[in-house]
């Protein structure tokens, strides 16, 4: 398996190279968020609450679609396809969303069952089935077949996979949080906003906007990373040449 540093490096390189494409898709998530902010700006009432719920629902559906589309897109980019069938990938992503949601429910149920038993079984199940949703997206597996495939490709790789599942996303979360905190701190100094207000239960709108924008455009890092990890896990093991039998060896010598 590729080391975490290599996976992170490839993720950053791929996102940078195709920034316009990947960030362009991710930016769609900001539209329902902006609409939610606009309808709740004058005052909070039943009208604004209903429309806020509606736009949040749209944002959730878009997030599911992007979470299905971007891994397929990343595979095409990794394979250096000169012409990517964008329209076909977009349509396929919509059709796969129900299957991805179903597998996510199965995965959550299994991990929750592990928590009911003990924390350790939950962690084991989480590692075993972490790749199930990507198995639906990239290998067209369905339901329990996707769960079984995730378990299969993680066999004999438990701790190395667990490390990669945790370490890579932790790095991206840390950088995202650091960037968000730094920008908000600079803005707070410029605007004269106290730390108590920033860290309070209702931070300023501008702070929420900065946080949401950064979090939105950091999403491809996680999706690219997990896709590269899955592709690395599921690739066929290199075949090792078999040792010649004594009769074959003597024949060659003759």
C-alpha positions as CSV (number, residue, x, y, z in Angstrom):
1,X,0.0,0.0,0.0
2,X,1.1,3.5,-0.7
3,X,2.3,5.5,2.4
4,X,0.1,8.3,3.8
5,X,2.5,11.0,2.6
6,X,2.4,9.7,-1.0
7,X,-1.4,9.6,-0.9
8,X,-1.6,13.2,0.5
9,X,0.9,14.4,-2.1
10,X,-1.1,12.8,-5.0
11,X,-4.3,14.3,-3.6
12,X,-2.9,17.8,-3.4
13,X,-1.3,17.5,-6.9
14,X,-4.5,16.2,-8.5
15,X,-6.7,18.9,-6.8
16,X,-4.2,21.6,-7.9
17,X,-4.0,20.3,-11.5
18,X,-7.8,20.1,-11.9
19,X,-8.8,22.9,-9.5
20,X,-11.2,24.6,-11.8
21,X,-13.1,21.3,-12.5
22,X,-13.3,20.0,-8.9
23,X,-13.8,23.3,-7.2
24,X,-16.4,24.3,-9.7
25,X,-18.5,21.3,-8.9
26,X,-18.0,21.8,-5.1
27,X,-19.1,25.4,-5.4
28,X,-22.6,24.3,-6.2
29,X,-22.9,23.5,-2.5
30,X,-22.6,27.3,-1.7
31,X,-25.8,28.2,-3.6
32,X,-28.3,26.6,-1.3
33,X,-26.2,27.8,1.7
34,X,-26.3,31.4,0.4
35,X,-30.1,31.1,-0.2
36,X,-30.5,29.9,3.4
37,X,-28.6,32.9,4.7
38,X,-30.6,35.3,2.6
39,X,-34.0,34.1,3.7
40,X,-33.0,34.2,7.3
41,X,-31.4,37.6,7.2
42,X,-34.4,39.9,7.9
43,X,-35.9,38.0,10.8
44,X,-36.5,34.4,11.9
45,X,-40.1,33.4,11.3
46,X,-42.1,30.4,10.0
47,X,-41.6,31.5,6.4
48,X,-37.8,31.7,6.8
49,X,-37.6,28.4,8.7
50,X,-39.5,26.5,6.1
51,X,-37.4,27.9,3.2
52,X,-34.2,27.3,5.3
53,X,-35.1,23.6,5.7
54,X,-35.9,23.4,2.0
55,X,-32.5,24.8,1.0
56,X,-30.7,22.7,3.6
57,X,-32.4,19.6,2.1
58,X,-31.2,20.7,-1.4
59,X,-27.7,21.1,-0.1
60,X,-27.8,17.6,1.4
61,X,-28.9,16.1,-1.9
62,X,-26.2,18.0,-3.8
63,X,-23.6,16.8,-1.3
64,X,-24.7,13.2,-1.9
65,X,-24.5,13.6,-5.6
66,X,-21.1,15.3,-5.4
67,X,-19.8,12.5,-3.1
68,X,-20.8,10.0,-5.8
69,X,-19.7,12.0,-8.8
70,X,-16.2,13.2,-7.7
71,X,-14.7,9.7,-7.0
72,X,-15.8,8.6,-10.5
73,X,-14.3,11.8,-11.9
74,X,-11.1,11.2,-9.9
75,X,-10.7,7.7,-11.3
76,X,-11.0,9.1,-14.9
77,X,-8.3,11.8,-14.0
78,X,-6.0,9.2,-12.5
79,X,-6.3,7.1,-15.6
80,X,-5.3,10.1,-17.6
81,X,-8.3,10.0,-19.8
82,X,-8.0,12.6,-22.6
83,X,-11.8,12.9,-22.9
84,X,-13.9,12.5,-19.8
85,X,-17.6,11.7,-20.3
86,X,-18.8,14.4,-17.9
87,X,-22.5,14.0,-18.9
88,X,-22.4,10.3,-18.5
89,X,-20.7,10.5,-15.1
90,X,-23.2,13.1,-13.8
91,X,-26.1,10.9,-14.9
92,X,-24.6,7.8,-13.4
93,X,-23.9,9.6,-10.1
94,X,-27.6,10.4,-9.8
95,X,-28.6,6.8,-10.4
96,X,-26.0,5.5,-7.8
97,X,-27.1,7.8,-5.0
98,X,-29.8,5.5,-3.6
99,X,-27.4,2.5,-3.6
100,X,-24.7,4.6,-1.9
101,X,-27.2,5.7,0.7
102,X,-28.4,2.2,1.3
103,X,-24.8,0.9,1.8
104,X,-24.1,3.9,4.1
105,X,-27.1,2.8,6.2
106,X,-25.9,-0.8,6.3
107,X,-22.4,0.4,7.3
108,X,-23.8,2.7,10.0
109,X,-26.0,-0.1,11.4
110,X,-23.1,-2.5,11.6
111,X,-20.8,0.1,13.3
112,X,-23.6,1.1,15.7
113,X,-24.0,-2.6,16.5
114,X,-20.3,-2.7,17.3
115,X,-20.7,0.3,19.6
116,X,-23.5,-1.5,21.5
117,X,-21.2,-4.5,22.0
118,X,-18.1,-2.5,22.7
119,X,-16.0,0.3,21.2
120,X,-13.3,-2.1,19.8
121,X,-15.7,-4.1,17.6
122,X,-17.1,-0.8,16.3
123,X,-13.7,0.3,15.3
124,X,-13.0,-3.1,13.6
125,X,-16.2,-2.9,11.7
126,X,-15.5,0.7,10.6
127,X,-12.2,-0.3,9.1
128,X,-13.5,-3.4,7.5
129,X,-16.4,-1.6,5.8
130,X,-14.9,1.9,5.2
131,X,-14.6,1.3,1.5
132,X,-18.1,-0.1,0.9
133,X,-19.6,3.1,-0.5
134,X,-16.7,3.5,-2.9
135,X,-17.2,-0.1,-4.0
136,X,-20.7,0.9,-5.1
137,X,-19.4,4.0,-6.9
138,X,-16.3,2.6,-8.6
139,X,-17.0,-1.1,-8.9
140,X,-20.8,-1.1,-9.2
141,X,-21.2,-3.4,-6.1
142,X,-24.6,-3.5,-4.5
143,X,-25.7,-3.8,-0.8
144,X,-24.0,-6.7,1.0
145,X,-21.8,-7.3,-2.0
146,X,-20.2,-3.9,-1.5
147,X,-19.8,-4.7,2.3
148,X,-18.2,-8.0,1.5
149,X,-15.9,-6.5,-1.1
150,X,-14.7,-3.8,1.3
151,X,-14.0,-6.5,3.9
152,X,-12.1,-8.5,1.2
153,X,-9.8,-5.8,0.1
154,X,-9.0,-4.9,3.7
155,X,-8.1,-8.5,4.6
156,X,-4.6,-8.8,6.1
157,X,-4.2,-4.9,6.0
158,X,-6.2,-3.9,9.0
159,X,-3.7,-1.7,10.9
160,X,-2.1,-0.2,7.7
161,X,-5.6,0.6,6.4
162,X,-6.7,2.0,9.8
163,X,-3.7,4.3,9.9
164,X,-4.4,5.6,6.4
165,X,-8.1,6.1,7.1
166,X,-7.3,8.3,10.1
167,X,-4.0,10.0,9.3
168,X,-4.8,11.5,5.9
169,X,-8.1,13.0,6.8
170,X,-6.6,14.3,10.1
171,X,-4.0,16.2,8.2
172,X,-6.6,17.8,5.9
173,X,-8.9,18.6,8.9
174,X,-5.9,20.2,10.8
175,X,-4.9,22.3,7.8
176,X,-8.6,23.3,7.2
177,X,-9.1,24.3,10.8
178,X,-5.8,26.2,10.9
179,X,-6.5,28.1,7.7
180,X,-10.1,29.0,8.9
181,X,-8.8,30.1,12.3
182,X,-6.0,32.2,10.8
183,X,-8.3,34.0,8.4
184,X,-11.0,34.6,11.0
185,X,-8.5,35.9,13.5
186,X,-7.1,38.3,10.9
187,X,-10.6,39.5,10.0
188,X,-11.5,39.9,13.7
189,X,-8.4,42.1,14.3
190,X,-9.3,44.2,11.3
191,X,-12.9,44.6,12.3
192,X,-12.2,44.9,16.0
193,X,-14.3,41.8,17.0
194,X,-13.5,40.3,20.3
195,X,-12.5,36.6,20.8
196,X,-15.6,36.1,23.0
197,X,-17.9,37.0,20.2
198,X,-16.1,34.8,17.7
199,X,-16.1,31.8,20.0
200,X,-19.6,32.4,21.3
201,X,-22.8,30.4,20.5
202,X,-23.8,32.9,17.7
203,X,-20.6,34.0,15.9
204,X,-20.8,36.9,13.4
205,X,-22.3,36.1,10.0
206,X,-19.0,36.9,8.2
207,X,-17.2,34.3,10.4
208,X,-19.7,31.6,9.5
209,X,-19.4,32.5,5.8
210,X,-15.6,32.2,5.9
211,X,-15.8,28.9,7.7
212,X,-18.4,27.4,5.3
213,X,-16.6,28.5,2.2
214,X,-13.3,27.0,3.4
215,X,-15.0,23.8,4.5
216,X,-16.8,23.5,1.2
217,X,-13.7,23.8,-1.0
218,X,-11.7,21.4,1.3
219,X,-14.3,18.7,0.6
220,X,-12.5,17.5,-2.6
221,X,-9.3,16.8,-0.6
222,X,-11.1,14.1,1.4
223,X,-12.9,12.6,-1.6
224,X,-9.8,12.5,-3.7
225,X,-7.8,11.0,-0.8
226,X,-10.3,8.2,-0.1
227,X,-10.7,7.5,-3.8
228,X,-6.9,7.1,-4.3
229,X,-6.8,4.9,-1.2
230,X,-9.5,2.7,-2.6
231,X,-7.9,2.4,-6.0
232,X,-4.6,1.4,-4.3
233,X,-6.4,-1.2,-2.1
234,X,-8.4,-2.7,-4.9
235,X,-5.8,-3.0,-7.6
236,X,-4.7,-6.6,-8.4
237,X,-1.7,-7.9,-6.5
238,X,1.4,-8.2,-8.8
239,X,1.9,-11.7,-9.9
240,X,5.1,-13.4,-8.8
241,X,6.8,-15.7,-11.3
242,X,6.6,-19.3,-10.1
243,X,9.8,-21.2,-9.5
244,X,10.6,-23.7,-12.3
245,X,10.2,-27.3,-11.5
246,X,13.3,-29.5,-11.4
247,X,12.3,-31.0,-14.8
248,X,11.9,-27.5,-16.3
249,X,15.2,-26.4,-14.9
250,X,17.1,-29.5,-16.3
251,X,15.4,-28.9,-19.7
252,X,16.6,-25.4,-19.8
253,X,20.1,-26.4,-18.8
254,X,20.0,-29.0,-21.6
